[in-house]
Amino acid sequence: MLAEIVSIGDELLKGQRVNTNAAFMAGALAGIGVPVQRIVACSDLETEMVAVLAESLERADIVLVTGGLGPTRDDRTKKAVQQLLGRGVEVSEEAYAHLATWMKQRGREVPDSLRDQAVVIEGSIVIENTRGTAAGMIIECGEQFRNHYLVLMPGVPTEMKAMMELSVVPWFASLSRTVIRHTPVKTLGIGESMLAEMIVDVEDSLPAGTTLAYLPHAAGVNLMITSIGREREEVERDNQSVVDAIVQRAGRFVYATREVTLEATIGELLSLAGKSVAVAESCTGGLVASRLTDVAGSSAYFLQGFVVYSNEAKHQALGVPRETIQTFGAVSEEVARAMASGCIEKSGADFAISTTGIAGPGGGSQEKPVGMVCLAIAQKTSGTVESRTLYMYGDREQNKLRFSEAALRELWECLRRNPKQ
């Protein structure tokens, strides 16, 4: 079975909203062996919706649609489907009972403006909306479209996700005979071309039904290994063989072969070693601390963060000597090392990471251009402080993100080299 996703809404085409719904739906379908072959964003115009849905139904066994089911005038998805299939609508008693209960819990009667939320296309299987008011629908489209299925869901992410998890995925899981296995290979500190050279023989000998995709990011490139077939054991064996071959060749750059963030991986390493970390930030403005504390349970290993943006703050909060700043400049490895050392002393952490750099767009020079960042890591047990200078290319927001990624990468590499320090 193949699927396509159609996301309805002018806001998607105008760049006012990111289409996160499509990514969630594609992942959920992959889990039951239904690959998505196309994702389309469509305007709120009924004529456009009819054309797009007709085209998708010709190609795909399942077409999932989000958006256009609300109570306002720009919600026209049901009308477009009526035109496409030549069907009428009916009030779903089940959906109306849910709507009445939903409103009663909020101390209100069902207003006339919301009654249409319980109206569905004739012949639909109603999908209960546990997070909102608009009913969803699974529609078998008949011989006109070779009995392919149309699934209508609201565009509100929480409502769509609940429908997918509670109704849509279980319903189509019983029809799917395909097994799909996705395995990410997450890397740091390596570019796309260099990685491709390292694994060229792996890519040239992929098993039948297995593909490899490159997904570049701020500090490296991730890979996604996808295997599709009928037999689960064969699919999983083929997929794992490719992952193992890549790790064998590029292992020093690989930090995970599962869906996990770099900051969560660092947290696992710190927890496993029973160690703690603190951060001292200038150019990243607290972003490194924010990312580390985005991880649930980070209070077990994250002690403290210092945001020392001015030279005086570096001196007052961390004890960076004024002479060091005057001699080498605030953006220098000497200052970064002093910041990391001061962070260890003030916090008592086992590891401290520091950042000082020039995010831009101004403030750079020929000797110290925009995008330059100096990083340092101090270790309490060994008393060592390591530092390095890197150069990034981007606007201010991109540089700050890349600086933070580089800092976390340095910490990850340090923890991997010194698991018991």
C-alpha positions as CSV (number, residue, x, y, z in Angstrom):
1,M,0.0,0.0,0.0
2,L,1.2,3.5,-0.8
3,A,0.0,6.8,0.7
4,E,0.0,10.4,-0.1
5,I,-0.5,13.4,2.2
6,V,-2.4,16.5,1.3
7,S,-2.2,19.4,3.7
8,I,-4.8,22.1,3.2
9,G,-4.3,25.7,4.1
10,D,-3.2,29.0,2.5
11,E,-1.0,29.6,5.6
12,L,1.2,26.7,4.5
13,L,1.7,28.2,1.0
14,K,2.4,31.7,2.4
15,G,5.1,30.4,4.8
16,Q,3.0,31.4,7.8
17,R,3.1,27.9,9.3
18,V,5.5,25.0,9.0
19,N,3.8,21.7,7.9
20,T,4.7,19.6,10.9
21,N,1.6,17.5,10.5
22,A,2.9,15.8,7.4
23,A,6.1,14.7,9.1
24,F,4.2,13.1,12.0
25,M,1.7,11.3,9.6
26,A,4.5,10.0,7.5
27,G,6.3,8.6,10.5
28,A,3.2,7.0,11.9
29,L,2.4,5.3,8.5
30,A,5.9,4.0,8.2
31,G,5.4,2.2,11.5
32,I,2.7,0.0,9.9
33,G,4.5,-0.5,6.6
34,V,2.7,2.1,4.5
35,P,5.3,4.3,2.7
36,V,4.4,7.9,1.8
37,Q,5.3,8.6,-1.8
38,R,4.3,12.3,-2.0
39,I,3.4,15.2,0.3
40,V,1.4,18.1,-1.2
41,A,0.3,21.5,0.2
42,C,-2.9,22.9,-1.3
43,S,-4.7,26.2,-1.1
44,D,-8.2,26.6,0.5
45,L,-9.8,27.0,-3.0
46,E,-12.3,24.2,-3.6
47,T,-11.3,23.8,-7.3
48,E,-7.7,23.3,-6.3
49,M,-8.6,20.8,-3.6
50,V,-10.7,18.8,-6.0
51,A,-7.9,18.7,-8.6
52,V,-5.2,17.8,-6.0
53,L,-7.3,15.1,-4.3
54,A,-8.3,13.5,-7.6
55,E,-4.7,13.3,-8.7
56,S,-3.6,11.8,-5.4
57,L,-6.4,9.2,-5.4
58,E,-5.4,8.0,-8.8
59,R,-1.9,7.2,-7.6
60,A,-2.2,6.3,-3.9
61,D,-4.1,3.6,-2.0
62,I,-4.5,6.0,0.9
63,V,-4.7,9.8,0.8
64,L,-4.6,11.5,4.2
65,V,-5.9,15.1,4.3
66,T,-5.5,17.6,7.1
67,G,-7.1,21.0,7.4
68,G,-10.3,22.7,6.2
69,L,-12.7,20.9,8.6
70,G,-13.3,23.8,11.0
71,P,-16.4,26.0,11.4
72,T,-15.2,29.1,9.5
73,R,-15.7,30.1,5.9
74,D,-12.3,29.1,4.8
75,D,-12.9,25.5,5.9
76,R,-14.1,24.0,2.6
77,T,-12.6,20.4,2.5
78,K,-15.9,18.6,3.0
79,K,-17.5,20.6,0.1
80,A,-14.5,19.8,-2.1
81,V,-14.9,16.1,-1.3
82,Q,-18.6,16.2,-2.1
83,Q,-17.8,17.6,-5.5
84,L,-15.1,15.0,-6.1
85,L,-17.1,11.9,-5.1
86,G,-20.6,13.1,-6.0
87,R,-21.9,12.4,-2.5
88,G,-24.1,14.1,0.0
89,V,-23.6,14.7,3.7
90,E,-25.3,13.5,6.8
91,V,-25.3,14.2,10.5
92,S,-23.4,11.6,12.5
93,E,-25.2,10.9,15.7
94,E,-22.0,9.6,17.2
95,A,-20.1,12.8,16.3
96,Y,-23.0,15.0,17.5
97,A,-23.2,13.2,20.8
98,H,-19.5,13.8,21.3
99,L,-19.9,17.4,20.3
100,A,-22.7,17.9,22.8
101,T,-20.7,16.3,25.6
102,W,-17.6,18.4,24.7
103,M,-19.6,21.6,25.0
104,K,-21.5,20.5,28.1
105,Q,-18.2,19.9,29.9
106,R,-17.4,23.6,29.2
107,G,-20.8,24.7,30.5
108,R,-22.3,25.5,27.0
109,E,-24.9,24.2,24.6
110,V,-23.9,23.4,21.0
111,P,-24.1,26.7,19.1
112,D,-25.5,26.7,15.5
113,S,-22.0,27.7,14.3
114,L,-20.6,24.3,15.5
115,R,-23.3,21.9,14.4
116,D,-21.6,21.4,11.1
117,Q,-18.7,19.8,13.0
118,A,-20.9,16.7,13.3
119,V,-21.7,16.6,9.5
120,V,-19.8,13.9,7.6
121,I,-19.6,12.7,4.0
122,E,-22.2,9.9,3.2
123,G,-20.7,6.4,3.8
124,S,-17.9,7.6,6.0
125,I,-16.4,5.8,8.9
126,V,-16.4,8.5,11.6
127,I,-13.1,9.1,13.4
128,E,-13.8,10.4,16.9
129,N,-12.0,13.7,17.8
130,T,-10.9,13.3,21.4
131,R,-9.1,16.7,21.4
132,G,-11.6,18.9,19.6
133,T,-15.0,19.3,17.8
134,A,-14.6,18.4,14.1
135,A,-15.2,14.8,13.3
136,G,-12.7,13.0,11.1
137,M,-13.6,10.5,8.3
138,I,-12.3,7.4,6.6
139,I,-13.9,7.2,3.2
140,E,-13.8,4.4,0.7
141,C,-13.9,6.2,-2.6
142,G,-15.5,3.5,-4.8
143,E,-14.8,2.2,-8.3
144,Q,-14.2,5.8,-9.5
145,F,-10.9,5.7,-7.7
146,R,-10.3,1.9,-7.5
147,N,-11.6,1.7,-4.0
148,H,-8.8,3.8,-2.6
149,Y,-9.2,5.5,0.7
150,L,-9.5,9.2,1.7
151,V,-8.9,10.1,5.3
152,L,-10.0,13.6,6.5
153,M,-8.7,15.1,9.7
154,P,-8.5,18.5,11.3
155,G,-5.3,20.6,10.8
156,V,-4.9,21.2,14.5
157,P,-1.8,19.1,15.4
158,T,-3.1,17.8,18.7
159,E,-6.4,16.7,17.2
160,M,-4.8,15.1,14.1
161,K,-2.2,13.2,16.3
162,A,-4.9,11.8,18.5
163,M,-6.9,10.6,15.5
164,M,-3.9,9.0,13.9
165,E,-2.8,7.2,17.1
166,L,-6.3,6.0,18.3
167,S,-8.1,5.4,15.0
168,V,-6.3,5.8,11.7
169,V,-3.1,3.8,12.3
170,P,-4.9,0.8,13.9
171,W,-7.5,0.8,11.1
172,F,-5.0,0.6,8.3
173,A,-2.5,-1.6,10.1
174,S,-4.8,-4.5,9.5
175,L,-4.7,-3.9,5.8
176,S,-0.9,-3.5,5.4
177,R,1.2,-6.4,4.4
178,T,4.5,-4.5,4.2
179,V,7.2,-4.1,6.8
180,I,9.3,-0.9,6.9
181,R,12.3,-0.3,9.0
182,H,13.9,3.1,9.4
183,T,17.2,3.5,11.3
184,P,19.0,6.8,11.6
185,V,22.7,7.1,11.8
186,K,23.5,10.3,13.5
187,T,27.0,11.9,13.0
188,L,29.0,15.0,14.0
189,G,32.0,16.7,12.7
190,I,31.9,15.4,9.2
191,G,30.6,16.8,5.9
192,E,28.3,15.1,3.4
193,S,31.0,14.5,0.7
194,M,33.6,13.1,3.2
195,L,31.0,10.8,4.7
196,A,30.0,9.6,1.2
197,E,33.6,8.7,0.4
198,M,33.9,6.7,3.6
199,I,30.9,4.6,2.9
200,V,30.9,4.4,-0.9
201,D,31.2,0.6,-1.0
202,V,28.3,0.3,1.4
203,E,26.1,2.5,-0.7
204,D,27.1,0.6,-3.9
205,S,26.0,-2.8,-2.4
206,L,22.7,-2.0,-0.6
207,P,20.4,-5.0,-0.3
208,A,17.3,-5.0,-2.5
209,G,14.6,-2.9,-0.9
210,T,17.0,-0.8,1.1
211,T,17.8,2.9,0.5
212,L,20.1,5.4,2.1
213,A,19.4,9.1,2.4
214,Y,21.7,12.0,3.5
215,L,20.2,14.5,5.9
216,P,22.7,17.4,6.5
217,H,22.4,19.5,9.7
218,A,24.3,22.3,11.4
219,A,27.3,20.2,12.5
220,G,27.4,17.2,10.2
221,V,25.1,14.9,8.4
222,N,22.7,12.2,9.5
223,L,21.8,9.2,7.4
224,M,18.5,7.4,7.2
225,I,18.6,3.7,6.3
226,T,15.2,2.5,5.1
227,S,14.4,-1.2,4.3
228,I,11.1,-2.4,2.9
229,G,9.8,-5.9,2.3
230,R,7.3,-8.6,3.2
231,E,9.2,-10.6,5.8
232,R,10.1,-8.8,9.1
233,E,13.2,-10.8,9.9
234,E,14.7,-10.2,6.4
235,V,13.9,-6.5,6.5
236,E,15.4,-6.1,9.9
237,R,18.5,-8.1,9.0
238,D,19.2,-6.2,5.8
239,N,18.7,-2.9,7.6
240,Q,21.0,-3.7,10.5
241,S,23.7,-5.0,8.2
242,V,23.9,-1.6,6.4
243,V,23.9,0.3,9.8
244,D,26.7,-2.0,11.1
245,A,28.8,-1.5,7.9
246,I,28.4,2.3,8.2
247,V,29.4,2.4,11.9
248,Q,32.4,0.2,11.1
249,R,33.7,2.8,8.6
250,A,32.6,6.0,10.2
251,G,32.2,5.1,13.8
252,R,34.3,7.9,15.2
253,F,31.8,10.4,13.8
254,V,28.6,8.5,14.9
255,Y,27.0,9.4,18.1
256,A,23.7,7.4,17.8
257,T,21.9,4.9,15.6
258,R,18.4,5.7,17.0
259,E,16.2,8.8,17.3
260,V,17.9,10.7,20.1
261,T,19.3,14.2,20.3
262,L,23.0,15.1,20.9
263,E,22.1,16.7,24.2
264,A,20.2,13.6,25.3
265,T,23.2,11.4,24.3
266,I,25.5,13.7,26.4
267,G,23.1,13.4,29.3
268,E,23.2,9.6,29.1
269,L,27.0,9.6,29.1
270,L,27.1,11.9,32.1
271,S,24.6,9.8,34.0
272,L,26.4,6.6,33.2
273,A,29.6,8.0,34.5
274,G,28.0,9.7,37.5
275,K,29.4,13.1,36.4
276,S,28.1,16.6,36.3
277,V,28.5,19.6,33.9
278,A,28.3,23.3,34.0
279,V,28.5,25.9,31.2
280,A,30.0,29.4,30.8
281,E,28.6,31.2,27.7
282,S,29.2,34.5,26.0
283,C,28.3,34.4,22.3
284,T,25.7,31.6,22.7
285,G,23.8,33.6,25.3
286,G,22.6,30.5,27.3
287,L,21.7,28.3,24.3
288,V,24.1,25.5,25.4
289,A,22.5,25.5,28.8
290,S,19.1,25.6,27.3
291,R,19.7,22.6,25.1
292,L,21.2,20.5,27.9
293,T,18.3,21.3,30.1
294,D,15.7,20.5,27.4
295,V,16.4,16.9,28.3
296,A,14.1,15.4,31.0
297,G,16.0,14.5,34.1
298,S,18.9,16.8,33.3
299,S,18.9,18.1,36.9
300,A,20.8,14.9,37.8
301,Y,23.9,16.1,36.0
302,F,23.5,19.8,35.0
303,L,24.6,22.0,37.8
304,Q,24.8,25.6,36.7
305,G,25.1,28.0,33.8
306,F,26.8,31.4,33.5
307,V,25.9,33.8,30.7
308,V,28.8,36.3,30.8
309,Y,28.3,38.5,27.8
310,S,30.4,41.5,28.8
311,N,34.1,41.6,29.6
312,E,33.4,42.7,33.1
313,A,30.9,39.9,33.6
314,K,33.6,37.4,32.6
315,H,35.9,38.9,35.3
316,Q,33.3,39.3,38.0
317,A,31.4,36.0,37.6
318,L,34.2,33.7,36.5
319,G,37.4,35.4,37.6
320,V,38.8,35.8,34.1
321,P,41.8,38.1,34.5
322,R,41.3,41.6,33.0
323,E,44.9,41.4,31.7
324,T,44.0,38.2,29.7
325,I,41.1,39.9,28.0
326,Q,43.1,43.0,27.3
327,T,46.0,41.1,25.9
328,F,44.3,38.4,23.8
329,G,40.8,39.9,23.4
330,A,37.5,38.5,24.6
331,V,37.3,36.2,21.6
332,S,40.3,34.0,22.2
333,E,41.2,30.6,23.3
334,E,43.0,32.1,26.3
335,V,39.8,33.7,27.5
336,A,37.8,30.6,26.7
337,R,40.1,28.5,28.9
338,A,39.9,31.0,31.7
339,M,36.1,30.9,31.5
340,A,36.0,27.1,31.6
341,S,38.4,27.0,34.6
342,G,36.4,29.7,36.4
343,C,33.2,27.7,35.7
344,I,34.7,24.6,37.3
345,E,35.9,26.5,40.3
346,K,32.6,28.3,40.9
347,S,30.2,25.4,40.1
348,G,32.2,22.4,41.3
349,A,31.1,20.4,38.3
350,D,33.2,17.6,36.8
351,F,33.2,19.1,33.3
352,A,32.8,22.7,32.2
353,I,32.3,24.0,28.6
354,S,32.8,27.6,27.6
355,T,32.0,29.6,24.4
356,T,33.2,33.0,23.3
357,G,32.8,34.2,19.7
358,I,31.4,36.6,17.1
359,A,27.9,35.8,16.0
360,G,27.6,38.9,13.8
361,P,26.5,40.6,11.7
362,G,28.9,43.2,13.1
363,G,31.9,43.0,15.4
364,G,34.3,41.1,13.2
365,S,37.7,42.0,11.9
366,Q,40.2,40.5,9.4
367,E,41.9,38.7,12.3
368,K,38.7,37.7,14.0
369,P,35.9,37.4,11.5
370,V,32.2,37.0,12.1
371,G,31.6,33.3,12.6
372,M,34.7,32.7,14.7
373,V,34.2,30.9,18.0
374,C,36.6,29.8,20.7
375,L,35.6,26.8,22.8
376,A,37.2,25.2,25.9
377,I,36.5,22.2,28.1
378,A,37.8,21.9,31.7
379,Q,37.9,18.7,33.6
380,K,38.0,18.7,37.4
381,T,39.6,15.3,38.0
382,S,42.5,15.7,35.6
383,G,42.8,19.5,36.0
384,T,43.2,19.8,32.2
385,V,41.7,22.5,30.0
386,E,41.4,22.0,26.2
387,S,40.5,24.6,23.7
388,R,40.0,25.1,20.0
389,T,38.9,27.8,17.5
390,L,36.4,27.1,14.8
391,Y,34.9,29.2,12.0
392,M,31.2,29.2,11.0
393,Y,29.4,30.8,8.1
394,G,25.9,32.1,8.5
395,D,23.7,34.8,9.9
396,R,23.5,35.6,13.6
397,E,20.9,33.0,14.4
398,Q,22.6,30.3,12.4
399,N,26.0,31.1,13.9
400,K,24.6,30.9,17.5
401,L,23.0,27.5,16.7
402,R,26.2,26.2,15.1
403,F,28.3,27.5,18.0
404,S,26.1,25.6,20.5
405,E,26.3,22.5,18.3
406,A,30.1,22.7,18.2
407,A,30.2,23.2,22.0
408,L,28.1,20.1,22.5
409,R,30.1,18.2,20.0
410,E,33.3,19.0,21.9
411,L,31.7,17.9,25.2
412,W,30.5,14.6,23.6
413,E,34.0,13.9,22.2
414,C,35.6,14.6,25.6
415,L,33.1,12.3,27.4
416,R,33.7,9.6,24.9
417,R,37.5,9.9,25.2
418,N,37.3,10.1,29.0
419,P,34.4,8.0,30.1
420,K,35.7,7.6,33.7
421,Q,37.3,11.0,34.2
